[in-house]
Amino acid sequence: MNPSPVLDEEAPAQQSVVDYKKNQKQRKVLAHMYAEGTCTLAHLTKTLHSSVPSVTNLVEELINNHWVKSIGTAIGSNGRRPVLFGLDTEHNYVAVLDVSTHDTKILFMDIHRKVIFRGDYDLRLDDNPTFLSSLAHYFTNALAESDINKNDVIAVGVSMPGLVDARRGLNLTYKNLNQTGESITSWLSNQIDKPVYIINDTKATVLGESRFGGAQGKKQVLAINIDWGVGLGIVVNGEVFQGASGFAGELGHIQVDPEGELCFCGKIGCLSTVTSALALVKRAQRDIMAGQVSKLAAFRDKVDQIDIDELINAAHSGDSYAIDILHETGYQLGKGLAIAISLFNPEIIIVDGVLTKAAGFILNTIEQAISKYCLSDFRNDMTIELTQLNGTAKWLGTHAYMMEDIFANS
């Protein structure tokens, strides 16, 4: 994937060793600025273990290719203050296609992760071969609405739920997405004429938290994404843990009730069948129809209008039924997390997803269940926190997934 000529990488046999090494150093400059922000030439010389003239030439070439720009001078330095350099935010945009089972969001973000355009679309992920065509169509429309020059878009990242094999560009949960024999990434790339990446939504979330959120600087992290399913993102030694096929973290599919409901995966009593937003909505609708006493009974003649927001609002207004099922949900989540804690011994657990709106009702019971089902020594050096990224962790993680790969491997 070659978003800019300055990042072209050929094997040393095809270009001089000097040019190859320069190209590698330019990547390190960009990766450093992406992770750390602004820096001076002096700082870069230490980072690259190179001379000031050499680094100056590298930065000047990156400026000429619209990757880097001067953004002022450093504060607090005696004498002549050095120039600060950072990534050029007027060029090199990426698109994030946030796909879920209830809608699709398409965002264009600059290289510093600022959202330049956002579009929300009634396109729901389903196992249908027409879905990708629709996704490509909405992307084209969003690009036109954004007024961003297509030539300035360097890559497109798709985050979606399911068993995503990022290396092969496949989603094995939704096997019928593309029946042409091509990978999702190759097919979309051919349609929209851009490099395409794909990542599981929960792995994107934990990457966002690890790079820019509450897990910054932490080496061992769990991020539970409680949405219409339940996913677990895992960071081990500072990097997202993928597993052999990229499927690690499917916490929602551990069995918690052998006599429970059928999960869409085909198994019985998965954690998702009792703790996901979808499971809670279905339970509330069923109970209200059966005569459950609750403020939600106002929906008895239109039960399909009960959604997760109505359930959480009822709890916040003191409805004991809504509070009870949210408490129970937190407890079941805590039992599931106790298994993950015993396996991965994390420093921090970040809670993200739609149920963070119900944090006051689920966090305490999550912690109670962990205390009951986990060895106490595991709790001593571990904290549980709500995300501070306000729903953006997935987008930030998808952004980082693309840019880190571009700077490392393009």
N, C-alpha and C positions, 0 to 999 in steps of 0.2 A: 504494500500500500504506500503510495508516494504522494502525499498531499502537497508537497512543495519541492521544487528542484533542489533546494538547499538540503533536504533530508534524503535525497537519493542515496541508496547504499548499494554498492557493488562489492563483490569479493575483491580482495587485494590483487588477485591475478588480473582483474579487469580494469583496475585503476591503480595509480601509484600508491605506495604505502603511505606517503606523506599526505595525500588527499584523503585516504581512508581514515587515518588517525585524526585529521582535522574534522572530518565529518562526525566521528565519534565524539570529539570534544564539543562540537556544536550541540549535539544531542544532550550532552551532560549539562551544558549551559541552560538549555530550554527546560530540561527536567528539573533542574535546581530552581529556576525561576517559577516554574509551575507549582512546586511544592512549598517554596519559601517566600515567594513574592519578590520584592525589589532587592537589588544588591549593587555593590560598587565593583569596579574593575579589580580593585585590590582584593576584595573578598573572593571574586572569581578566580584570581590567580592562585590563592591558597586552596580553593576547592579543587581546581584542576591540576595543581602542582605544576604550573606553567609560568612563563615570563609575562610581564606586562605587555610588551609589544605583540606577543603571540595572541594573548587574550583580546587585546584591542582589535586586532585584525579579525578575529572570530566574531566579535560583537558587531563590528562594522558591517560584515557580510550579512549577519542576521538582520541588521537594521535595513539593509538594502533589499532584503527579501521579505520585508514586512512581518518578521517574527518578533522582533525586539524594538523597543524605542526608549529614548531618554525621557524620564518623567520627573526631573527636578534634581535637587541636590540633597545630600544627607544633612541631618540636623545635629548640632552639638559638636561638630568637629572643629578643632582649633585651626586657624589659618584658612587656607583655601578649601572650601568644602567640596568633597568629591561628588561626581555626577552619579545619580541613581539610574539604573536600567531595570526595565521590566518587560513583560510580554506585551506585544502590540495588540490591543483589544479592538482595533478598527478593522482587522482582517482575521481570517482563520476562525470561522464559526463552526460549531458542531450542532447536529440535531439529535435530540433525545426523543425516542418514541416510547412512551410509557404505556404499555399495553396491559390491560387487566380484563377480568371477566365481566366488569360492569361499565367500562368506558375506555377511551384512549385519549391520552394527552400528547401533544406534539409541541416540543419546545426547541427554540433556537437559542443557543447560549454562546457567549463570547469565550475567548480562551481563558478568561479569569472567572468563568463559571457564572457570570451574570446573565439572567434570563432576559433576552432581547424581545422574544415573542413567545406567547403561549396560546395554544388553541385546544379547546376541549371538544371531543367529538363522541357522538353516540355510536361508537364502533366497539363491539364487545368481542373479546377473544372467544372463538369457538372452533371446534374441530372440523372446519369446512375449508375446502380447497379454494374458495373464493375470498377468504379472509385476507390473504396477502395482497391480492389485487386491489381490494378496498383500501388496505393500509398504504399501498403505493399511491393510490389516487388521493387520499387525504394528505399525504406528505407533499405531493405536488401542489395541492391547493394551499396548504399552510405556507409553503415556501413563497408562493405568489402573494399571500396576505402579509407576509413578514417584511417584504420589500428588501430582503437580503439577496445580494447577488449570488446566484448558484455557484459561481466559480470560487466564492469565498467560503463555501461549505466544504470542509476537509474530510468529514466523516459523519456517519449516521450510526447511532447506537440504539438497539432495541432491547428494552428490559421487559420480561414477561414471566409469569408464573409457569411452573411445570418442571419436568426433568430436562433441563437445558444442557446439551453437550456443546459448549462454546467452541471447542476445538473443531468439531465437524459442522457447526452451524445448524444444529438440529434441536427440535423440541420433541422429545419422545413421548410426552404426555399427550400432545396434540399431533398425532402421526399424520393426519390428513391435511395439514396446513399446506403442504406442497407435494403434489403427486407427480411432478415432472422428473423426479430422481435427483434434482439439484438440492443443495442445502438451502435453508432459508436465507442465509447471508448472500450466497451467490445469486440466487434468483432475484432478491430485492436489489442487490447491487447492479445487476444488469438492467433492471427496470428504471432505477432512479439515477444511474450513472454516478454512483458514489461508493466508496468503501463502506461496508456495513459490518457492524459488530453485533453480537447477541450475548446477553447475560441474563441469568436468572434474577428475578426482581429482589429476592431476599439477599442474594450475594451482592447485588448492587447497593442495597441498603447498608449492609455491614461495611462495605468498602467506603461508602460515603461517611459513615460514622467514624471509621478508623482514620480517614485522611483529614476530615474537616469538622467532626462532631465531638461528642463527649468521650470518645475512645481514642482521641489523638494522643500519641505517645505511649499507648498501651500495646503490649505484645500479645496478650491472650484475651480475646474478646468474644462474647456471644451477643448477637442482636436478634431478638425475637420479633418477627413481623406478623402481627395479629391483624389480618385483613380478612378477605373472603375465604382464605385458607390460613394455615399456620406454617410459617417457615422459620428456619433458624440459620442465621449467617454466622460463620465461624472464622475467626482470625487466629492463626497459630504463628507465633514468632513474627508478628507484624504483617503477615500475608494472608489473604483469603484462602481458606482450606477448601479445596475442590473435591477431593476424593478421586478414586481411580477413573471415573467417567464424568466427573463434574457434578455429581448428584448429592454430595454430602450436605446434610442439614435438613433433610425432610422430616423434621420433628412432628409435623402434623400427621404423619402416617405410622407412628408407633401406636400399638393397641392399648387402650385404657379401659375398654369395656367389652369383654368377650361376648356379651349378650346384647351389644348395642346395635346401632343402626349401620346400614350398608353405606360405606364411603364410595365416592365416585371412582376411587382407585380399584374397587372390587373387593376390598377387605372389610372386615366387620369391626366396628367400634374404634376407629382411628381417633386420635386426639382432635382432629379437625371436625369430626362429627359432633363434638360437644363444646368446642371452644371458638370456632371461627365465627365471624360476623354472620355468615350465611346460616350456620347451624343455630345461632341464637335467634335470628329472625324467624326461621322455620318453627322453632320451638314456641316462640311467643305467639305466632299465628295459630298454631295448633292448640295451645292452651286457652287462648281467648275464645276460639270456636267451641271449646269444650266447657266453657262457662267460668273460667278463671276470674276471680275478683281482682280487678286492677283498673287503673286509670286508662289503660289500653283497651278496656272493654268498649270504649267509645267507638272503636274501629270494628266492632263485631260484625256490622253489616257491610264493611268494606275492608276486610282483614288483610287483603293484599297491599293495603297502604301502610301497614306496619313495616317500618324499616329500622335499621340499626340506630339512626338518629332519634327516631321516636322512642325507641326502647331506652336509650341513654337519657333522653330528656325526661322520661317518666321517672327514672331513678333519681335524677337531680331534683325533681319536684317532690321526692319523698315516697314514691310508690314502692311498697314493700315487696311486691312480686318482682318488679324490675331489679330492685336492689339485690334480692336473693339470688336471681339467676346470674347476675354479674359477679356476685361473691363466689358462687359455685364455679363459674368460669375461671376466675382467678386461681382458685384452689387447684383445679385440674391442670391449668397451665403450670402452676408451681410444681406439681408432681412430675410433669413432663420435663420441666427444666432441671429438676433434681437429678434426673438421669444424665442430662447433658453436662451438668456441673461435675458430676462424679467422673465423667469421661475426659473432660477438657480442662478442669480446674482454672476457670477464667478469673481475670482481675476485675472485670466489669461486665454486667449484662445491661444492654440498652433495650428498652421496650419501645417499639414503634408500631405504626399501623392505625387503623380506624378506631380500635378500642382504646387508644390513648386518651380519647375524649372521656372515657370512663375510668381514668386512672385512680380516682379517689375510691372507687369501689373494688378494683381488682388488685392494686399493688400490695396492699396489706395481706390479702389472702394468698397472693403469690409467695410472699416472704414467709408466711406461716407454713405453707406446704413445703417450701424448701427447707425450713428449719426442721420440720418433722421427718422428711424423707432423705435428707442429706447429712453426711457426717459434719459435725459442728466445725471441725478444723477447716473444711472447705469454705466456710462462711467468714472466717476471720479476716481474710485479705481480699474480700470480694464486695463490690457494691452493686446495687441495682438502681438504675436511673432511667427516667423518661428521656426520650430524645429531645434535644434542644434545637433540632434543625427544622421543626415545624413542617414536616411533610416533604422536605426537599432532599432527604438523605439518599433516596433512590436515584434522583436526577444527578446529584453530585457524584454518586458512586459510578453511574454510567458514564458520566463525563470523564472521571478519573481513569476508568477502565480503558477508554479509547485513547486519551492523551498519553497515558503512561506507556501504552503499547506503541503508539506512533513515535514517541521520543526514544523508545528502546529498540524497536525492531523494523521501522519503516524502511 
